[in-house]
């Protein structure tokens, strides 16, 4: 009898899983996804502006060396690739409504998370390397008449900016976005489990 009472006490002391309000959870999910969508859209707009500027420089400025043109083209390759990938991710999270089919939405969110991990994982370093090479080739002619001090300052500031973006900002952005997505996925999975029982 004593074992039974102990078992009852342990069972009663188990934490009760808090039930999520469907409306509240869906509001939070929509708010979080709206924030990610806006962030992606602004990223796409910023990259398109950068691409347009690079095209204007490429086609309307006259350079003496073909190396400068090659540098601009090398910079355009990762920029266009990045915009295409961001646009694909934007469509992936923006095209579906969480209220229509939460299971499909959850799956698309997991796919988005996987795509972003690939983008920030492997491709980001290729992106930075190509931009660095392109800028270095571009700066060869643009900084040709600059003083040695000017060249050192420009190359140093550019290198420092790339290092900050690669080793500091990238990690913060990835961590922030991953936390948001994990929170949304966790809420949707809790809702799914709640209705599966």
FENZIPE-V907638 format. One record per pair of residues at least 6 apart in sequence whose ideal C-beta (glycine too) atoms are under 6 Angstrom apart, sorted by the first residue. I is the first residue (numbers start at 0). GAP is how many residues later the second one is. D is the distance in Angstrom with one decimal. If there is no record, write none. Layout:
i:I gap:GAP d:D
i:I gap:GAP d:D
//
This chain:
i:19 gap:170 d:5.5
i:19 gap:171 d:5.7
i:24 gap:162 d:5.0
i:24 gap:166 d:5.4
i:25 gap:72 d:5.9
i:28 gap:69 d:5.3
i:28 gap:155 d:5.2
i:28 gap:158 d:5.8
i:31 gap:148 d:5.5
i:31 gap:152 d:4.7
i:32 gap:60 d:5.9
i:36 gap:57 d:5.0
i:39 gap:46 d:5.7
i:39 gap:50 d:4.5
i:42 gap:43 d:5.5
i:43 gap:42 d:5.1
i:43 gap:43 d:5.9
i:46 gap:32 d:6.0
i:46 gap:35 d:6.0
i:46 gap:36 d:4.6
i:50 gap:28 d:5.2
i:53 gap:18 d:5.8
i:53 gap:22 d:5.4
i:57 gap:14 d:4.7
i:62 gap:78 d:5.5
i:64 gap:76 d:4.9
i:66 gap:70 d:5.2
i:66 gap:73 d:5.9
i:67 gap:70 d:5.6
i:67 gap:73 d:4.4
i:69 gap:67 d:5.8
i:70 gap:63 d:4.7
i:70 gap:66 d:2.9
i:70 gap:67 d:3.8
i:71 gap:66 d:5.9
i:73 gap:56 d:5.7
i:73 gap:59 d:5.6
i:73 gap:60 d:3.6
i:74 gap:56 d:5.6
i:74 gap:59 d:3.3
i:77 gap:49 d:4.3
i:77 gap:52 d:4.4
i:77 gap:53 d:6.0
i:84 gap:34 d:5.7
i:88 gap:23 d:5.8
i:88 gap:26 d:5.7
i:91 gap:16 d:5.7
i:91 gap:20 d:5.1
i:92 gap:19 d:5.2
i:95 gap:9 d:5.1
i:95 gap:12 d:5.6
i:97 gap:7 d:4.6
i:101 gap:86 d:5.8
i:105 gap:82 d:4.6
i:108 gap:76 d:5.7
i:112 gap:68 d:5.1
i:119 gap:54 d:4.9
i:127 gap:34 d:5.8
i:127 gap:38 d:5.5
i:131 gap:30 d:6.0
i:142 gap:8 d:5.1
i:142 gap:11 d:6.0
//
